[in-house]
Amino acid sequence: MTTKDEQLYQVSVERQKAAQAAGNYDLADLPGGLAKPAAAARVGKVAKQDKILKGGKSLTNVARLIPGAALAVFGRPESRWAMAYWRRTGAAAPMAELLSYARQLIGMTPAGTLVVCLCGHAGQGPCIPLWAPREEVSLTVQPNDLLLRFEELVENDV
C-alpha cells in the first residue's frame, strides 16, 4: 500500500491457470519504446519459472508502482498487433498508441493516485489515454506474458 512517507504501491499479480503458450518472446519482439521499459519480466506458469528481463530480481520488484510509473501486460497477440501497427505507421507510432494494445495498463499519477488506463484505438485513429482512479489495482497474467514497467509515463493527475 501507499504510505504518506513513501509513494510506493506493490501491485498484486494474479496468475491464471492457462496452458503454457507455445514459444517464448522477448523485449526485442516489441516495437519502439515498448522494447525499452525500466523493468520487465516474462511470466512463467509458477513463480520459479519467471524470467526477469530487465530492472529487478523478481516479478515482485517489477510490479512496484511509484509516482508517474505504469505497468503494462503484453501477451503474444498484443505484441504482434502492436508490431503490425508500428510497421503500418512507418515506425513512427507514438508510445501512447503502442501502449493502447496492452491487455492491461495501470499506473500511479505524480500525486500518488492509483489509476487504470481506458485507452484503445486498435489502429482506428489517435489514442487519447484516459486514466480512471481506483482504490486498488491488480494485474491478471498468463504464462509467457510480458510484464513491463515504464517510469514517468503517467503525467496527468486525476
C-alpha positions as CSV (number, residue, x, y, z in Angstrom):
1,M,0.0,0.0,0.0
2,T,1.0,3.6,-0.4
3,T,2.1,5.5,2.7
4,K,2.4,9.2,3.3
5,D,6.2,8.9,3.6
6,E,6.8,6.7,0.6
7,Q,4.8,6.8,-2.6
8,L,5.0,3.1,-3.5
9,Y,2.4,0.5,-4.3
10,Q,3.1,-3.2,-4.6
11,V,0.8,-4.5,-7.3
12,S,-0.8,-7.9,-6.9
13,V,-0.1,-10.1,-9.9
14,E,-2.7,-12.9,-10.2
15,R,-1.6,-15.9,-12.3
16,Q,-4.3,-17.5,-14.5
17,K,-4.1,-21.3,-14.8
18,A,-3.7,-21.3,-18.5
19,A,-1.7,-23.7,-20.7
20,Q,1.9,-22.5,-21.4
21,A,1.8,-20.6,-24.7
22,A,4.0,-22.0,-27.4
23,G,7.3,-20.4,-27.9
24,N,9.0,-17.6,-25.9
25,Y,9.4,-14.0,-27.0
26,D,11.4,-11.2,-25.6
27,L,11.7,-7.4,-25.5
28,A,13.2,-7.5,-29.0
29,D,9.8,-8.7,-30.2
30,L,8.2,-5.4,-29.1
31,P,8.2,-2.2,-31.2
32,G,9.7,1.2,-30.4
33,G,9.6,2.4,-26.8
34,L,7.8,-0.8,-25.7
35,A,11.1,-2.6,-26.0
36,K,12.8,-0.2,-23.6
37,P,11.0,-0.5,-20.2
38,A,12.5,0.4,-16.9
39,A,11.8,-3.1,-15.7
40,A,10.4,-6.2,-17.4
41,A,9.7,-9.9,-16.7
42,R,8.3,-12.9,-18.7
43,V,5.7,-14.7,-16.5
44,G,6.1,-18.4,-16.0
45,K,3.5,-21.0,-15.0
46,V,4.8,-20.7,-11.4
47,A,7.0,-18.1,-9.7
48,K,10.2,-20.1,-10.1
49,Q,9.7,-20.1,-13.9
50,D,9.5,-16.3,-14.1
51,K,12.3,-14.7,-16.1
52,I,13.4,-11.2,-15.3
53,L,14.4,-9.5,-18.5
54,K,15.4,-6.1,-17.0
55,G,15.5,-4.0,-13.8
56,G,14.7,-6.3,-10.9
57,K,15.3,-9.6,-9.2
58,S,11.8,-10.9,-9.1
59,L,8.3,-10.3,-10.5
60,T,7.5,-8.5,-7.2
61,N,10.3,-6.0,-8.0
62,V,9.0,-5.4,-11.5
63,A,5.4,-4.9,-10.2
64,R,6.1,-1.9,-8.0
65,L,4.5,1.4,-8.8
66,I,5.9,4.7,-7.9
67,P,4.5,8.1,-8.9
68,G,4.5,8.5,-12.7
69,A,5.1,4.8,-13.4
70,A,2.8,2.4,-15.3
71,L,2.6,-1.4,-15.7
72,A,1.6,-3.0,-18.9
73,V,0.8,-6.6,-19.7
74,F,1.5,-7.8,-23.2
75,G,0.7,-11.3,-24.4
76,R,2.0,-12.7,-27.7
77,P,-1.1,-11.5,-29.6
78,E,-0.9,-8.0,-28.2
79,S,2.8,-7.7,-29.1
80,R,2.1,-8.9,-32.6
81,W,-0.7,-6.3,-33.1
82,A,1.5,-3.5,-31.7
83,M,4.3,-4.6,-34.0
84,A,2.0,-4.7,-37.0
85,Y,0.7,-1.2,-36.2
86,W,4.3,0.0,-35.7
87,R,5.1,-1.2,-39.2
88,R,2.0,0.4,-40.7
89,T,2.9,3.8,-39.3
90,G,6.5,3.6,-40.7
91,A,8.0,3.1,-37.2
92,A,6.5,6.4,-36.1
93,A,3.7,5.4,-33.8
94,P,3.6,7.4,-30.5
95,M,4.2,5.5,-27.3
96,A,0.6,6.0,-26.1
97,E,-0.7,4.3,-29.2
98,L,1.6,1.3,-28.8
99,L,0.6,1.0,-25.1
100,S,-3.1,1.0,-26.1
101,Y,-2.5,-2.6,-27.4
102,A,-1.7,-3.8,-23.9
103,R,-4.0,-6.3,-22.3
104,Q,-3.9,-4.3,-19.1
105,L,-2.4,-0.9,-18.3
106,I,-2.3,0.5,-14.8
107,G,-0.3,3.3,-13.2
108,M,0.2,5.9,-10.4
109,T,-0.2,9.6,-11.0
110,P,2.6,12.0,-9.8
111,A,0.4,12.8,-6.8
112,G,0.2,9.1,-5.9
113,T,-3.3,8.2,-7.1
114,L,-3.7,4.7,-8.5
115,V,-5.2,4.6,-12.0
116,V,-6.2,2.2,-14.7
117,C,-5.9,3.3,-18.3
118,L,-9.0,3.1,-20.5
119,C,-7.4,3.7,-23.9
120,G,-7.7,1.8,-27.0
121,H,-7.7,2.6,-30.7
122,A,-6.9,-0.7,-32.5
123,G,-5.4,1.4,-35.3
124,Q,-8.6,3.3,-35.9
125,G,-7.3,6.8,-35.1
126,P,-5.5,8.7,-32.5
127,C,-5.4,7.3,-29.0
128,I,-6.2,9.6,-26.0
129,P,-5.3,7.9,-22.8
130,L,-8.0,8.2,-20.1
131,W,-6.7,7.4,-16.6
132,A,-9.5,6.4,-14.2
133,P,-8.8,6.5,-10.5
134,R,-9.0,3.3,-8.4
135,E,-8.6,2.5,-4.7
136,E,-6.5,-0.6,-5.6
137,V,-5.2,-2.2,-8.7
138,S,-4.0,-5.7,-9.7
139,L,-2.9,-7.5,-12.8
140,T,-4.0,-10.8,-14.3
141,V,-1.3,-12.6,-16.2
142,Q,-0.9,-15.8,-18.2
143,P,2.2,-17.9,-18.8
144,N,4.6,-16.2,-21.2
145,D,3.0,-12.7,-20.8
146,L,5.5,-9.9,-20.6
147,L,5.0,-7.5,-17.6
148,L,6.6,-4.1,-18.4
149,R,7.1,-1.2,-16.1
150,F,7.7,2.3,-17.5
151,E,8.8,5.3,-15.4
152,E,7.5,8.8,-15.9
153,L,4.6,7.7,-18.1
154,V,1.6,8.8,-16.2
155,E,1.7,12.6,-16.3
156,N,-1.8,13.9,-15.6
157,D,-3.4,14.0,-12.2
158,V,-6.9,12.7,-12.0
